[in-house]
């Protein structure tokens, strides 16, 4: 192999690894962090991956991201909102358990609600949109006015009020689930 070819292959391999690392980092952004998490870049630096917030969650919604996720995000906590809803505990045990303060409660009691994720209703999957009554998600939302009911008993989510806790998703009885959850982080990773 000629010297030029050797360096060319080396650069191609380095570029491939860099692109792969960027892709994995963007994929990690798809995960929803526990309540009151610092912005992602600060969170990744501050979180010690101790797991105390995971142990403190009384509803077992927080889990540790696996090693295959990304080198930077591996071992950090995320919410399992596809299977369970965050109960928005008033005493925020996950935040209290976080010694390094990667999770920080707002200073003021009247601070705006923390946006965990974005919840939307898939009208093609939601039973009341196709005819039969349901109401399984009725009463599941802890945020006043976030889950509203249209005439005919059809639910609608007010995205301005909804914090994305996914309790309505947890209550949904259809498969596939009629409540879709996505990350609140804008950009290419929010798809």
C-alpha positions, 0 to 999 in steps of 0.5 A: 500500500502506498503512503498516500493510500494509507493516509487516505484510508486513515482519514476516511476511517476517522471521518466515518468514526466522527460521523458515527459519534455525531449520529449517536449523540443526536440519537441520545438527544431523543431521550427525555431527561428527568424533570428539571434536568440541566440543558443537555450539554451541561447535564452530560458534564454534571451528571455523575451517573450514580443512579440515585435519581433512578432509585428515588423515583417511586414510579420507576419511570427513570432508567439508565441509558445503555452503554450502546446509546452513546459514549457521552450519554451512556449511564445517564438517566432518562424517562421511560415515557413510552411505557410509563408516565412521570407523575410530576411528584410535588416533592420531586424525589428524583431532583432531591436525590441528585447530589451533583445538581444535574437535576435542579428544582426551580427557585420560585413556586410559581415557575412555569411548568417544566416541559418534559416532552411533547404529547400528541393524539393520533386521531387515527388510533384514538377510539373516540375519533373513529366512533366508539366511546372510550375515555380511558385517558379521562382524569389521567392528566395532572395539569389543569386544562392540558387534556381537554374534551371536544364534543363527542367525547374526543380528547385533545391536548393543549400543547401550550399547557401540556408538559408531556408527562405521558400519564395520558399515554399510560392510561391509553388502552389501544394498540398502537397507543393513540398518544405519541410522545416526542422530545421537546428538543428542536432540530434533526433529532426531534423526528 
